[in-house]
Amino acid sequence: MILKTLRKTIQTYKLFAKGDKILLAYSGGLDSTGLLAMLLEIKDECDLKLFLGHFNHGIRQSAETDEEFVKQMADKFSLPLYLGRADVRSYSRQKRINLEEAGRVLRYDFLRETALKIGNAKIATAHTMNDQAETFLMRLFRGSGPSGLASIYPVVDDIIVRPLIHIERKEIEDYLKKKGMSFCVDESNFDRRFFRNRIRLDLIPYLQTHFDSKIIPHLGRAASIIQEEEIAFKKIAEDEAKRITKCSDGMLHLDYEALLSMPRGLARRVVREFISRIKGDLRGIAFQDIESILSLREGKEIHLKKQLIIQKSQNMLSLKMDIPSVTPYEYKWDGKSQLKIKEVGMVFEGHIQKKSELIPFSYDDKKVAYVDFRKIKFPLKVRNRRKGDRHQPLGSPGHKKIKEIMRAKNIPFRERDKIPLFLSGNEIVWILGLPVSEKARVDDKTERVFVIRKVTDNDYSISQKREEPTVDG
């Protein structure tokens, strides 16, 4: 029964295709061990190549024991294993985020980098229907709207997939018991200081006993319905925002009268889309901020946060930000000398290296690019974006407009004209912050790699320690 549900989920959301490489985010715990066991059962019929990725947060006392268990499981099933670790506490302090969020960010960074290294692999996480129900309740208590209540999506960015999202944890536990497979127990899951744990250990069992024994699948279904409707509403809001947004004097303006003619719920979404287009995200923007904007009087302004001001003038809403204009620039680069782009204060270096000397690659699209030396011609042209520019990122089936890629990646409007593009002839091979071109990718036939590195970047980087298996592709 459990495998039937798994196959249906894979088919419904098109999680896998024959021949896919799958990087399983493997902690060694109940859920990820269950997913491992199921993928092992179906990998031949689905023609999947399976890899394990384990990230050691180094926070819990049992972290090293868990890592050893993961190594044993990889050996037992002869699976390639990639290991990663980072100083999560330092990252948490540096970014001023809680420890749980810091661990999540670094874990997904590691998984994405490893998936690229393997070669366009999909990342399978072991989120279950229980996780879905817990997330739904957490966000409900925090007053989230539909976008928050949509909770955990089965697919994210066409890379991250969640095959267990319609399977309950109890089913997985029974499945592993029948197979006689052991797993690690994370002691932090029983720490009631964490909000999610109180929901998992106290609230849901209470609801199951006193209200509805099927509360988990019911909440899971509610989240699925909201997800489907959220996708539709988001598309409508994007189209409406585009229709009533005007650009003048280098600024975007939203037609206030057109906004008020919309249903209130749609108007809120359009305002959120408007802010996101310029700011790049909606972090720090609360429900009350959107309500205040919709009630803004003529000639008034609202300070949402530092350097973010919404003003209303002549029935138009404008987002006031200090967005300096960027002078169009273009350089020819031989790849040998240092490239200094004075217009944006960036410096790059390049060098040629044998592929065998670069393994493992240190993937970070914001700092470095690896391209096949035989696929590019010098001098490279380096410039900022132009109208009509198109790019085919690694793994993409075709070219897309750069402005759409940047928008999808939530790159702030103020940053988009600063970002350098590296071209070989008329083909874009790399855009800082985005994956390299599919046509210039490093592949099995690559012998020499041209490395482009930004040398004026002080961003935090992950310190990784990995075992390097012999892998196919």
Long-range contacts (C-beta under 8 A, 24 or more apart in sequence): 1-171, 2-38, 2-167, 2-171, 2-172, 2-175, 3-38, 3-41, 3-42, 5-166, 5-167, 5-171, 6-38, 6-42, 6-163, 6-164, 6-167, 7-42, 8-166, 9-154, 9-163, 9-164, 9-165, 9-166, 9-167, 10-46, 10-163, 12-154, 13-154, 13-155, 13-161, 14-155, 15-122, 15-124, 15-154, 15-155, 15-161, 15-162, 15-163, 16-46, 16-48, 16-122, 16-161, 18-46, 18-47, 19-47, 19-48, 19-49, 20-46, 20-47, 20-48, 20-49, 20-121, 20-122, 21-48, 21-49, 21-51, 21-118, 21-119, 21-120, 21-121, 21-122, 21-473, 22-48, 22-49, 22-50, 22-51, 22-121, 22-122, 22-124, 23-51, 23-52, 23-53, 23-82, 23-111, 23-114, 23-115, 23-118, 23-121, 23-122, 23-123, 23-124, 24-50, 24-51, 24-52, 24-53, 24-124, 24-126, 25-53, 25-55, 25-107, 25-111, 25-123, 25-124, 25-125, 25-126, 26-52, 26-53, 26-54, 26-70, 26-73, 27-54, 27-66, 27-70, 27-126, 27-184, 27-186, 28-54, 28-66, 28-67, 28-69, 28-70, 28-73, 28-183, 28-184, 29-66, 29-126, 29-183, 29-184, 29-185, 29-186, 30-169, 30-172, 30-173, 30-176, 30-183, 30-185, 31-126, 31-127, 31-128, 31-131, 31-164, 31-169, 31-172, 32-125, 32-126, 33-73, 33-176, 33-181, 33-182, 33-183, 33-184, 34-126, 34-164, 34-172, 34-173, 34-175, 34-176, 34-183, 35-124, 35-126, 35-163, 35-164, 36-73, 36-77, 37-175, 37-176, 37-179, 37-181, 38-163, 38-164, 38-175, 39-124, 39-163, 40-77, 49-472, 49-473, 50-79, 51-79, 51-80, 51-81, 51-82, 51-114, 51-118, 51-121, 51-471, 52-79, 52-80, 52-81, 52-82, 53-81, 53-82, 53-84, 53-110, 53-111, 53-114, 53-115, 53-123, 54-81, 54-82, 54-83, 54-84, 55-83, 55-84, 55-85, 55-86, 55-106, 55-107, 55-110, 55-111, 56-83, 56-84, 56-85, 57-85, 57-86, 57-88, 57-103, 57-106, 57-107, 58-85, 58-86, 58-87, 58-88, 59-88, 59-89, 59-99, 59-103, 60-186, 60-187, 60-188, 61-187, 62-184, 62-186, 62-187, 65-184, 66-184, 66-186, 69-184, 71-467, 80-469, 80-470, 80-471, 81-467, 81-469, 82-114, 82-117, 82-118, 82-466, 82-467, 82-469, 83-464, 83-465, 83-466, 83-467, 84-110, 84-114, 84-462, 84-464, 84-465, 84-466, 85-463, 85-464, 85-465, 86-110, 86-462, 86-463, 86-464, 87-463, 91-460, 94-460, 95-460, 100-194, 106-462, 108-160, 109-462, 110-462, 110-464, 112-159, 112-363, 113-361, 113-362, 113-363, 113-364, 113-462, 113-464, 114-466, 115-159, 116-361, 116-363, 116-394, 116-435, 117-360, 117-361, 117-363, 118-471, 118-473, 119-443, 119-473, 120-394, 120-395, 122-159, 122-160, 122-161, 123-159, 123-160, 123-161, 124-161, 124-162, 124-163, 125-160, 125-161, 125-162, 126-162, 126-164, 127-152, 127-162, 127-164, 127-165, 128-164, 128-165, 128-167, 128-168, 128-169, 128-172, 129-164, 129-165, 129-166, 129-167, 129-168, 129-169, 129-216, 129-217, 129-220, 130-168, 130-169, 130-200, 130-204, 130-216, 131-165, 132-165, 132-219, 132-220, 132-223, 133-204, 133-215, 133-216, 133-219, 133-220, 133-223, 134-196, 134-199, 134-200, 134-204, 135-223, 136-219, 136-222, 136-223, 137-199, 137-203, 137-204, 137-219, 138-195, 138-196, 138-199, 143-287, 145-287, 146-226, 146-229, 146-230, 146-233, 147-230, 147-234, 149-222, 149-223, 149-226, 150-223, 150-226, 150-227, 150-230, 151-223, 151-226, 151-227, 152-223, 153-227, 165-220, 166-220, 168-216, 168-217, 233-266, 233-269, 234-269, 236-266, 236-269, 237-266, 237-269, 237-270, 237-272, 237-273, 238-273, 240-266, 240-269, 240-270, 240-273, 241-270, 241-273, 241-274, 241-277, 244-270, 245-274, 245-277, 246-316, 250-323, 250-325, 251-318, 251-319, 251-320, 251-323, 252-277, 252-278, 252-318, 252-319, 252-413, 253-316, 253-317, 253-318, 254-316, 254-317, 254-318, 255-315, 255-316, 256-296, 256-312, 256-315, 256-316, 256-317, 257-315, 259-294, 259-317, 260-294, 264-294, 267-294, 268-294, 271-317, 274-317, 274-319, 275-310, 275-319, 276-410, 277-407, 277-413, 278-319, 278-321, 278-323, 278-412, 278-413, 278-414, 279-308, 279-319, 279-321, 279-412, 279-413, 280-410, 280-411, 280-412, 280-413, 280-415, 281-410, 281-412, 293-317, 321-414, 323-413, 323-414, 324-414, 325-417, 326-384, 326-417, 326-418, 328-383, 328-384, 328-386, 329-383, 329-384, 330-381, 330-382, 330-383, 331-381, 331-382, 331-383, 332-379, 332-380, 332-381, 332-382, 333-378, 333-379, 333-380, 333-381, 333-382, 333-422, 334-378, 334-379, 335-378, 335-379, 335-380, 335-450, 338-455, 339-382, 341-382, 341-420, 343-384, 343-418, 344-384, 344-418, 344-420, 345-456, 346-420, 346-432, 346-454, 346-456, 347-454, 347-455, 347-456, 348-382, 348-420, 348-452, 348-453, 348-454, 348-455, 349-452, 349-453, 349-455, 350-450, 350-451, 350-452, 350-453, 351-450, 351-451, 352-448, 352-449, 352-450, 352-451, 353-448, 353-449, 353-451, 354-447, 354-448, 354-449, 355-442, 355-446, 355-447, 355-448, 355-449, 358-449, 358-451, 359-468, 360-464, 360-466, 360-468, 361-442, 362-461, 362-464, 364-459, 364-461, 365-432, 365-433, 365-434, 365-435, 366-432, 366-433, 366-454, 366-457, 366-459, 367-453, 367-454, 367-457, 367-459, 367-461, 368-451, 368-452, 368-453, 368-454, 369-422, 369-429, 369-430, 369-436, 369-451, 369-452, 369-453, 370-436, 370-442, 370-449, 370-450, 370-451, 371-429, 371-430, 371-436, 371-437, 371-440, 371-441, 371-442, 371-449, 371-450, 371-452, 372-440, 372-441, 372-442, 372-443, 372-446, 372-448, 372-449, 372-450, 373-446, 373-447, 373-448, 373-449, 373-450, 374-446, 374-447, 374-448, 375-424, 375-429, 375-439, 375-440, 376-424, 376-429, 376-440, 376-450, 377-424, 377-425, 378-424, 380-422, 380-423, 380-424, 380-429, 381-422, 381-423, 381-424, 382-420, 382-421, 382-422, 382-423, 383-420, 383-421, 383-423, 384-417, 384-418, 384-419, 384-420, 384-421, 385-416, 385-417, 385-419, 385-421, 389-421, 389-428, 390-428, 391-421, 391-428, 391-431, 391-434, 391-437, 392-437, 392-438, 392-439, 393-434, 393-435, 393-436, 393-437, 393-438, 394-435, 394-436, 394-437, 394-438, 394-441, 395-435, 395-438, 396-438, 402-428, 402-431, 405-431, 405-434, 409-433, 409-434, 422-452, 444-473
